[in-house]
């Protein structure tokens, strides 16, 4: 028993020792991000300075920053960001909820496996962008069509990833749960879903990225606000600096959303990271 | 609880030779039966049938005369690998078994502590996750979780095979202690002759899917590991077991 405790204590020490102090880790990560961004800006500036592309189509970093400032000062940028975020968030929540719920059905029930899964397998490869005209036909040019497009695009990766995780629970865990007397519902809630949590979260992160791709497509028609509309306008008026700035904003929002999901779900995925 | 195998035969799809062939076995209430045999002799397959995890191709298993058709916490199972739920804390692992057995939630915390004490663990570890524990501690938590279901029979499939020698001896002491204190029935699978001699009332030797012999263990208890060989009858029993475990088909070179 004494050696058991000693071994466990050593294991804890190893785990603790392997983890860098929180502040140092955060500073290290931020430094990495800053250096990476600086290198990307430098590379962009070099290509712009060489002049192999027309200046109007390949603006310099200061010109892109100036375009961003002009958008901010015009008062359009913040409402556009908020509206796009709202549409993306609503579509993401609906698409994720439906994706996870259907993944539970297709993995845990015979009817879902036999009837629903083949239909979803046929639906999954259809490019969501191709559904935009259909969404407009069905829901008009208002908010519903935009949210529907985002939700459909989010649904596919969330369902695929969640289904994969939920249908591959190790047999050992299921046998242990059966021997302990757990019914199907308890097994699903406490064994199958938590064990699949890392896969479900991976699907959510891909889905979040997809939401930002699709919001641009959805906002190119039938609206006069949103980052997608602003990008479309910039293209129409050959404002590459405005267009690139909006794309950078989308990138920042997408990366922030990804980090938000990763951090919010860490309590349910930490065990898997520690197992690796 | 009396557990019986009646002509249990198991043949997995695509195989020519059955893994178990017409096994008849009677596990008396309160006994400590050890199944020994070389790899592939059918020990674990038989244990899975007794647990209700595997349905025999022919024959059946009965528990107090009723046919076993599915696992039940009355027949607790300890697997070769400690199958603790890695995303749960020690407390949640044991509480899962309590919840599965219908124990009210307000009783979980005190019961978890009782069970940890029963297997020689401190309640300080309740918040730790399995990957923060040593192999021996994980097996103890696994035993506590099995005991949470109030099993009448403890079915143990080489649970200590992956442990170091010292930890293994301590775990053997713990199992014997639990068996004698709680008066449960134990069916224990091993391929280690000394482990079988140290633990058992009766040793069932399996070979090529059939019961080759059933030997009562005459050694008095307690059986300390360091003086096991000094006990009267040890050498004869060990010699007999080795003889029984000889392959029926001579190995050719």
Interface residues (C-beta under 8 A of the other chain):
Chain A: X1 X3 X4 X5 X7 X8 X11 X12 X15 X172 X173 X175 X176 X177 X178 X179 X180 X181 X182 X183 X186 X190 X191 X194 X195 X197 X268 X271 X272 X274 X275
Chain B: X51 X53 X70 X71 X72 X73 X75 X76 X77 X79 X81 X83 X85 X86 X87 X88 X96 X97 X99 X100 X101 X120 X122 X125 X128 X129 X131 X132 X133 X134 X135 X136 X137 X140 X145 X146 X148 X149 X166 X167 X170
